[in-house]
Each structure stands twice: as structure tokens, then as C-alpha cells.
Amino acid sequence: MWPSKSSKYFNKLIFIDTGYQEITLIKKDSSYIIRANTDIEKEHQKFLNEMGAKTIDDQIDGEKLLAYVQENSGSYVALFAIINQAFNYPYPPVFKKVNAAFSNKITRTEAFQFYIDRYSPKIAGNVDPYLLGTSMDGKKVSLSAFKEKNFVLLDFWASWCFLCRKMMPHLKDLYQKYHSKGIEIISISSSLSDDKNDWAKAVKKEGIQTWINLFSGSSYSDGVDVAIKYGVTEIPTAI
């Protein structure tokens, strides 16, 4: 939505429900105020007030979130909030209590199942806590194998990410200059944000086979997805 020709961005989260919706844009100076007088949008504002947050993307205290869900177990707003919180601030222990507090109305939704499948830890058996992913030849690679290196740079990226791929020439220069002095680059893509076939094609096209390239697969067969484990909320991210 572009409310004026001079606007570059228009970003305002509102909640809408089924049926007729009435949304109002109010011009104030050079900006616009958006209002939706629906019940779910009213709850959205109530939720923000109780959490002491300006937006639903702000970090929210886990105990406050738990208390809210216990009182509002069928809240779609709370479900949206915990999905955001799980991605940005992975796995506080209180999340299990929050999950259990939601009613069947929420837990039966596709959104809740998506959240559980994507963000809940599913560790089975003896899992290497330092596992980073799997190489193109099927070899599992662990960060612990590089403890003798002076520096290890973890590059989180995706094949579709323009800025990620724009950064590759700089990584090539870095690798060429400092690999002999002990730096190792490990580029990691994840099924959380990429397609494995597209990733493999992009690695070859960018010509970055000189360093280690890994893919963190789906279904969490090897534990928590590595991007979430390292708190990566946007790409490119270098650690």
C-alpha cells in the first residue's frame, strides 16, 4: 500500500478477521495513521499494552506472555507473537508452558503446527551440539573440528538473497588473503530459508567451492536448525 507518492515505505501491522473490515487512513503532517476498529485489532492493542511493547516484534518478557496466554488461550494475536518471539529469541524455557496453555482452537491451526515444526527443538539421541550442517558430498561438519584454527567465520546466507551473493567477492578476497594465516570460512544455508538444489547451483555459480559450504537440512534430524540455534534473524549474517 502506497498512501502518497512521496512515501518510500508503508509498514503498519494490523490484524484483520473474516467478514467485512473497515480500515481508516488518517493523514497527519507527512505521514498517515492507520486504524482498524475490529475486535482482533483491539486485542492487538490490548496485548501490546499488557506486554509493555510498542510493536509485536519487540522482545517480550516470557512470563508476561505466559500469563496472557493462560488468560486468553484462544488468542491468535498471542500465537502470532510467540512465532515472532521464537524466531528472534530462541527457546526460553517458558515456551513449553506457553505452548501447553493454548487451547485446541489454536493448536489445531496450521499456523501453530508450522511454529512447532519450525521452531521447537526436536533433538533425538546423541546429537553433536556443534554440528553445522552437511556438505555437498554428504559429510557432516562440526564446529568442534576447527578448534585449532585462529579464526572461523560463519557466513549465513541463501541462494535467493541478493545481498548475500553480493558479499561473496569480499569473502573471496578475505579467504585469499588470510586463509594461509589461519582463517577458515564456513558458508551455511538452511532449509529454513532456502532450497537445497538452488543452494547447490548457487555455490557453483558463485565459485565459492574453495571454502566449506554446508546445508542445514529440514526435519531437525540432527537437532535444532543451525540458523535458529545461532540466533540468526536475517541474512546475510557473519559470525
C-alpha positions, 0 to 999 in steps of 0.5 A, spaced: 500 500 500 502 506 497 498 512 501 502 518 497 507 518 492 512 521 496 512 515 501 518 510 500 515 505 505 508 503 508 509 498 514 503 498 519 501 491 522 494 490 523 490 484 524 484 483 520 478 477 521 473 474 516 467 478 514 467 485 512 473 490 515 473 497 515 480 500 515 481 508 516 487 512 513 488 518 517 493 523 514 497 527 519 503 532 517 507 527 512 505 521 514 498 517 515 495 513 521 492 507 520 486 504 524 482 498 524 476 498 529 475 490 529 475 486 535 482 482 533 485 489 532 483 491 539 486 485 542 492 487 538 492 493 542 490 490 548 496 485 548 501 490 546 499 494 552 499 488 557 506 486 554 509 493 555 511 493 547 510 498 542 510 493 536 509 485 536 516 484 534 519 487 540 522 482 545 517 480 550 518 478 557 516 470 557 512 470 563 508 476 561 506 472 555 505 466 559 500 469 563 496 472 557 496 466 554 493 462 560 488 468 560 486 468 553 488 461 550 484 462 544 488 468 542 491 468 535 494 475 536 498 471 542 500 465 537 502 470 532 507 473 537 510 467 540 512 465 532 515 472 532 518 471 539 521 464 537 524 466 531 528 472 534 529 469 541 530 462 541 527 457 546 526 460 553 524 455 557 517 458 558 515 456 551 513 449 553 508 452 558 506 457 553 505 452 548 501 447 553 496 453 555 493 454 548 487 451 547 485 446 541 482 452 537 489 454 536 493 448 536 489 445 531 491 451 526 496 450 521 499 456 523 501 453 530 503 446 527 508 450 522 511 454 529 512 447 532 515 444 526 519 450 525 521 452 531 521 447 537 527 443 538 526 436 536 533 433 538 533 425 538 539 421 541 546 423 541 546 429 537 553 433 536 551 440 539 556 443 534 554 440 528 553 445 522 550 442 517 552 437 511 556 438 505 555 437 498 558 430 498 554 428 504 559 429 510 557 432 516 561 438 519 562 440 526 564 446 529 568 442 534 573 440 528 576 447 527 578 448 534 585 449 532 584 454 527 585 462 529 579 464 526 572 461 523 567 465 520 560 463 519 557 466 513 549 465 513 546 466 507 541 463 501 541 462 494 535 467 493 538 473 497 541 478 493 545 481 498 548 475 500 551 473 493 553 480 493 558 479 499 561 473 496 567 477 492 569 480 499 569 473 502 573 471 496 578 476 497 578 475 505 579 467 504 585 469 499 588 473 503 588 470 510 586 463 509 594 461 509 594 465 516 589 461 519 582 463 517 577 458 515 570 460 512 564 456 513 558 458 508 551 455 511 544 455 508 538 452 511 532 449 509 529 454 513 530 459 508 532 456 502 532 450 497 537 445 497 538 444 489 538 452 488 543 452 494 547 447 490 547 451 483 548 457 487 555 455 490 557 453 483 555 459 480 558 463 485 565 459 485 565 459 492 567 451 492 574 453 495 571 454 502 566 449 506 559 450 504 554 446 508 546 445 508 542 445 514 537 440 512 529 440 514 526 435 519 531 437 525 534 430 524 540 432 527 537 437 532 535 444 532 536 448 525 543 451 525 540 458 523 535 458 529 540 455 534 545 461 532 540 466 533 540 468 526 534 473 524 536 475 517 541 474 512 546 475 510 549 474 517 557 473 519 559 470 525 
